[in-house]
Amino acid sequence: MHKKGRYVRILTMAVNVEVTKSGNDNNLGIIRKFTKRVQGSGILSRLRGRRYSSRKLSEYVKKKKTLKRIEKKANIRELIKMGKMPGTLEN
């Protein structure tokens, strides 16, 4: 969203699909025509592509995960040194 002065512009591209009924079309024909136009505009393919995408992790979250991983490795090393956990001490 862009604010400039008193006007607000939304920077998304909206695609409107419109179907008008001509003289000989029945309701099923209009629905079929509408679905063809929606498919042709590519709205659904974009939405389905966005459906399972995930956000990039923020720097803070990456740092937290890394620190947690380092702490966990250190705890496991300690348990192996004390003989409470099977395993070998590798780098």
Backbone as a printed PyTorch tensor [residue, N CA C, xyz], in Angstrom:
tensor([[[  0.8520,  -1.1630,   0.0000],
         [  0.0000,   0.0000,   0.0000],
         [  0.8990,   1.2270,   0.0000]],

        [[  0.5960,   2.1590,  -0.8320],
         [  1.3650,   3.3910,  -0.9440],
         [  0.5120,   4.5550,  -0.4810]],

        [[  1.0580,   5.4160,   0.3730],
         [  0.3260,   6.6090,   0.7890],
         [  1.0670,   7.8180,   0.2550]],

        [[  0.3740,   8.6320,  -0.4500],
         [  0.9790,   9.8390,  -0.9900],
         [ -0.0570,  10.9420,  -0.8730]],

        [[  0.1850,  11.8750,   0.0220],
         [ -0.8000,  12.9310,   0.2270],
         [ -2.0630,  12.3640,   0.8240]],

        [[ -3.1870,  12.7000,   0.2170],
         [ -4.4750,  12.2100,   0.7140],
         [ -4.9300,  10.9540,  -0.0140]],

        [[ -4.1990,  10.5290,  -1.0250],
         [ -4.6200,   9.4000,  -1.8250],
         [ -3.9260,   8.1330,  -1.3600]],

        [[ -4.6320,   7.0250,  -1.4460],
         [ -4.0710,   5.7300,  -1.0870],
         [ -4.1590,   4.8420,  -2.3110]],

        [[ -2.9930,   4.3420,  -2.7390],
         [ -2.9610,   3.4230,  -3.8720],
         [ -2.6060,   2.0440,  -3.3660]],

        [[ -3.3320,   1.0470,  -3.7770],
         [ -3.0230,  -0.3280,  -3.4180],
         [ -2.3000,  -0.9330,  -4.6050]],

        [[ -1.1040,  -1.4940,  -4.3580],
         [ -0.2590,  -1.9660,  -5.4370],
         [ -0.4800,  -3.4440,  -5.7330]],

        [[ -1.7180,  -3.8610,  -5.8410],
         [ -2.0100,  -5.2200,  -6.2460],
         [ -2.7900,  -5.1620,  -7.5470]],

        [[ -2.5920,  -6.1800,  -8.3460],
         [ -3.2720,  -6.1890,  -9.6240],
         [ -4.5610,  -6.9960,  -9.4840]],

        [[ -5.6910,  -6.3460,  -9.6340],
         [ -6.9730,  -7.0200,  -9.5360],
         [ -7.4610,  -7.3460, -10.9360]],

        [[ -7.8830,  -8.5650, -11.1140],
         [ -8.4070,  -8.9860, -12.4070],
         [ -9.8770,  -9.2960, -12.2290]],

        [[-10.7110,  -8.5550, -12.9160],
         [-12.1370,  -8.8170, -12.8500],
         [-12.5420,  -9.6410, -14.0510]],

        [[-13.3190, -10.6710, -13.7800],
         [-13.8320, -11.5170, -14.8520],
         [-15.3280, -11.2790, -14.9170]],

        [[-15.7890, -10.8920, -16.0800],
         [-17.2030, -10.5640, -16.2290],
         [-17.7740, -11.3250, -17.4070]],

        [[-18.9650, -11.8720, -17.2160],
         [-19.6630, -12.6000, -18.2740],
         [-21.0650, -12.0270, -18.3810]],

        [[-21.4660, -11.6870, -19.5840],
         [-22.8320, -11.2000, -19.7870],
         [-23.6330, -12.2440, -20.5430]],

        [[-24.9080, -12.2910, -20.2530],
         [-25.7860, -13.2780, -20.8650],
         [-26.2470, -12.7640, -22.2230]],

        [[-25.9840, -13.5660, -23.2360],
         [-26.5070, -13.2010, -24.5510],
         [-27.8580, -13.8810, -24.7340]],

        [[-28.4750, -13.6800, -25.8430],
         [-29.8520, -14.1280, -26.0430],
         [-30.0950, -15.6200, -25.8560]],

        [[-29.2140, -16.4780, -26.3520],
         [-29.4970, -17.9150, -26.3560],
         [-28.8100, -18.6950, -25.2320]],

        [[-28.1040, -18.0350, -24.3300],
         [-27.3700, -18.7510, -23.2810],
         [-28.2940, -19.1700, -22.1530]],

        [[-28.1090, -20.4300, -21.7080],
         [-28.8040, -20.8580, -20.4960],
         [-27.8410, -20.7210, -19.3160]],

        [[-28.2970, -21.0420, -18.1170],
         [-27.4880, -20.8270, -16.9160],
         [-26.2080, -21.6570, -16.9170]],

        [[-26.2930, -22.9100, -17.3610],
         [-25.0930, -23.7510, -17.3960],
         [-24.0660, -23.2020, -18.3860]],

        [[-24.5400, -22.6750, -19.4870],
         [-23.6320, -22.0840, -20.4690],
         [-22.9050, -20.8730, -19.9230]],

        [[-23.6100, -20.0810, -19.1400],
         [-22.9930, -18.8950, -18.5420],
         [-21.9350, -19.3060, -17.5190]],

        [[-22.2590, -20.3210, -16.7040],
         [-21.2880, -20.8040, -15.7210],
         [-20.0590, -21.3600, -16.4320]],

        [[-20.2580, -22.1100, -17.5080],
         [-19.1510, -22.6660, -18.2680],
         [-18.2830, -21.5540, -18.8590]],

        [[-18.9430, -20.5340, -19.3840],
         [-18.2290, -19.3960, -19.9520],
         [-17.4030, -18.6830, -18.8800]],

        [[-18.0040, -18.5320, -17.6900],
         [-17.3160, -17.8730, -16.5880],
         [-16.0790, -18.6630, -16.1600]],

        [[-16.2280, -19.9880, -16.0090],
         [-15.0860, -20.7920, -15.5800],
         [-13.9720, -20.7550, -16.6220]],

        [[-14.3200, -20.7330, -17.8950],
         [-13.3070, -20.6280, -18.9510],
         [-12.5600, -19.3130, -18.8570]],

        [[-13.2690, -18.2380, -18.5940],
         [-12.6110, -16.9290, -18.4860],
         [-11.7080, -16.8650, -17.2580]],

        [[-12.1640, -17.4630, -16.1480],
         [-11.3410, -17.4690, -14.9340],
         [-10.0610, -18.2620, -15.1890]],

        [[-10.1840, -19.4180, -15.8450],
         [ -9.0050, -20.2220, -16.1580],
         [ -8.0710, -19.4730, -17.1000]],

        [[ -8.6380, -18.7890, -18.0600],
         [ -7.8300, -18.0450, -19.0180],
         [ -7.0910, -16.8830, -18.3940]],

        [[ -7.6680, -16.2650, -17.3760],
         [ -7.0220, -15.1200, -16.7440],
         [ -5.8600, -15.5460, -15.8530]],

        [[ -5.8220, -16.8060, -15.4060],
         [ -4.7190, -17.3050, -14.5910],
         [ -4.8290, -16.9930, -13.1170]],

        [[ -5.9980, -16.6030, -12.6560],
         [ -6.1860, -16.2720, -11.2450],
         [ -5.9940, -17.5100, -10.3760]],

        [[ -6.6480, -18.5940, -10.7520],
         [ -6.6120, -19.7920,  -9.9200],
         [ -5.2210, -20.4040,  -9.8550]],

        [[ -4.5040, -20.4100, -10.9740],
         [ -3.1680, -21.0040, -10.9560],
         [ -2.2360, -20.2140, -10.0410]],

        [[ -2.3730, -18.8740, -10.0240],
         [ -1.5510, -18.0660,  -9.1260],
         [ -1.9020, -18.3400,  -7.6670]],

        [[ -3.1960, -18.4370,  -7.3710],
         [ -3.6100, -18.6940,  -5.9910],
         [ -3.1820, -20.0690,  -5.5230]],

        [[ -3.3030, -21.0690,  -6.4060],
         [ -2.8860, -22.4180,  -6.0190],
         [ -1.3780, -22.4930,  -5.8350]],

        [[ -0.6370, -21.7230,  -6.6050],
         [  0.8000, -21.6900,  -6.4310],
         [  1.2050, -21.0440,  -5.1250]],

        [[  0.4530, -20.0590,  -4.6840],
         [  0.7460, -19.3470,  -3.4490],
         [  0.2690, -20.1240,  -2.2230]],

        [[ -0.5620, -21.1230,  -2.4330],
         [ -1.2190, -21.8240,  -1.3370],
         [ -0.2330, -22.4590,  -0.3580]],

        [[  0.7930, -23.1410,  -0.8850],
         [  1.7100, -23.8740,  -0.0220],
         [  3.0400, -23.1630,   0.1610]],

        [[  3.1770, -21.9570,  -0.3200],
         [  4.4430, -21.2520,  -0.1350],
         [  4.5430, -20.7600,   1.3020]],

        [[  5.7530, -20.7160,   1.7970],
         [  5.9460, -20.2710,   3.1700],
         [  6.8240, -19.0310,   3.1800]],

        [[  6.6940, -18.2790,   4.2350],
         [  7.4600, -17.0530,   4.3700],
         [  8.9250, -17.3590,   4.6190]],

        [[  9.7860, -16.4230,   4.2590],
         [ 11.1910, -16.5520,   4.6080],
         [ 11.3310, -16.2820,   6.1000]],

        [[ 12.2580, -17.0160,   6.7220],
         [ 12.4730, -16.8200,   8.1460],
         [ 13.1930, -15.5060,   8.3760]],

        [[ 12.8100, -14.8100,   9.4340],
         [ 13.4690, -13.5540,   9.7730],
         [ 14.8450, -13.8510,  10.3670]],

        [[ 15.6890, -12.8410,  10.3870],
         [ 17.0380, -13.0040,  10.9360],
         [ 16.9710, -13.4260,  12.4030]],

        [[ 16.0350, -12.8750,  13.1340],
         [ 15.8970, -13.1920,  14.5570],
         [ 15.5450, -14.6690,  14.7540]],

        [[ 14.6230, -15.1620,  13.9570],
         [ 14.1960, -16.5650,  14.0870],
         [ 15.3420, -17.4940,  13.6960]],

        [[ 16.0910, -17.1390,  12.6260],
         [ 17.2450, -17.9520,  12.2340],
         [ 18.2710, -18.0270,  13.3580]],

        [[ 18.5300, -16.8830,  13.9850],
         [ 19.5100, -16.8330,  15.0620],
         [ 19.0490, -17.6930,  16.2400]],

        [[ 17.7420, -17.6040,  16.5830],
         [ 17.2100, -18.3950,  17.6890],
         [ 17.3490, -19.8930,  17.4220]],

        [[ 17.0230, -20.3000,  16.1820],
         [ 17.1270, -21.7190,  15.8270],
         [ 18.5680, -22.2000,  15.8910]],

        [[ 19.5020, -21.3750,  15.4020],
         [ 20.9130, -21.7460,  15.4220],
         [ 21.4180, -21.8850,  16.8490]],

        [[ 21.0560, -20.9390,  17.7110],
         [ 21.4900, -21.0170,  19.1060],
         [ 20.9140, -22.2440,  19.8050]],

        [[ 19.6690, -22.5740,  19.4920],
         [ 19.0300, -23.7520,  20.0900],
         [ 19.7510, -25.0260,  19.6340]],

        [[ 20.1280, -25.0820,  18.3470],
         [ 20.8280, -26.2390,  17.8020],
         [ 22.2020, -26.3930,  18.4580]],

        [[ 22.9300, -25.2780,  18.6260],
         [ 24.2480, -25.3210,  19.2590],
         [ 24.1400, -25.7950,  20.7070]],

        [[ 23.1200, -25.2930,  21.4200],
         [ 22.9190, -25.6940,  22.8110],
         [ 22.5980, -27.1840,  22.9110]],

        [[ 21.7740, -27.6700,  21.9920],
         [ 21.3970, -29.0820,  21.9950],
         [ 22.6150, -29.9680,  21.7380]],

        [[ 23.4790, -29.5570,  20.7740],
         [ 24.6920, -30.3230,  20.4940],
         [ 25.6030, -30.3620,  21.7130]],

        [[ 25.7210, -29.2290,  22.4020],
         [ 26.5670, -29.1720,  23.5950],
         [ 26.0340, -30.1000,  24.6820]],

        [[ 24.7050, -30.1180,  24.8620],
         [ 24.1130, -31.0120,  25.8640],
         [ 24.3700, -32.4750,  25.5160]],

        [[ 24.2440, -32.8300,  24.2460],
         [ 24.4750, -34.2130,  23.8270],
         [ 25.9400, -34.5930,  24.0360]],

        [[ 26.8690, -33.6670,  23.7330],
         [ 28.2950, -33.9260,  23.9570],
         [ 28.5690, -34.2030,  25.4400]],

        [[ 27.9390, -33.4130,  26.3040],
         [ 28.1250, -33.6120,  27.7440],
         [ 27.6050, -34.9780,  28.1850]],

        [[ 26.4240, -35.3600,  27.6800],
         [ 25.8540, -36.6620,  28.0550],
         [ 26.7340, -37.7980,  27.5690]],

        [[ 27.3190, -37.6660,  26.3750],
         [ 28.1950, -38.7100,  25.8480],
         [ 29.4720, -38.7850,  26.6930]],

        [[ 30.0200, -37.6280,  27.0800],
         [ 31.2340, -37.6080,  27.9090],
         [ 31.0010, -38.2890,  29.2470]],

        [[ 29.8160, -38.0660,  29.8370],
         [ 29.5130, -38.6670,  31.1360],
         [ 29.1090, -40.1300,  31.0170]],

        [[ 28.9030, -40.6190,  29.7810],
         [ 28.5380, -42.0190,  29.5860],
         [ 27.0540, -42.2710,  29.7580]],

        [[ 26.2400, -41.2470,  29.7810],
         [ 24.7990, -41.4210,  29.9610],
         [ 24.0730, -41.5920,  28.6380]],

        [[ 24.8110, -41.4020,  27.5360],
         [ 24.2050, -41.5190,  26.2030],
         [ 25.1910, -42.2280,  25.3020]],

        [[ 24.7010, -43.2460,  24.5630],
         [ 25.6390, -43.9330,  23.6680],
         [ 26.0230, -43.0380,  22.4850]],

        [[ 27.2240, -43.2160,  21.9800],
         [ 27.6540, -42.4310,  20.8390],
         [ 29.1370, -42.1470,  20.9340]],

        [[ 29.6260, -41.4900,  19.9000],
         [ 31.0330, -41.1240,  19.8790],
         [ 31.1530, -39.6210,  19.8160]],

        [[ 32.2760, -39.1250,  20.3160],
         [ 32.5250, -37.6780,  20.2720],
         [ 33.1790, -37.3360,  18.9310]],

        [[ 32.3840, -36.8110,  18.0490],
         [ 32.8930, -36.3730,  16.7550],
         [ 32.7600, -34.8680,  16.6790]],

        [[ 33.4230, -34.2990,  15.7260],
         [ 33.4150, -32.8520,  15.5470],
         [ 32.0680, -32.3710,  15.2070]]])
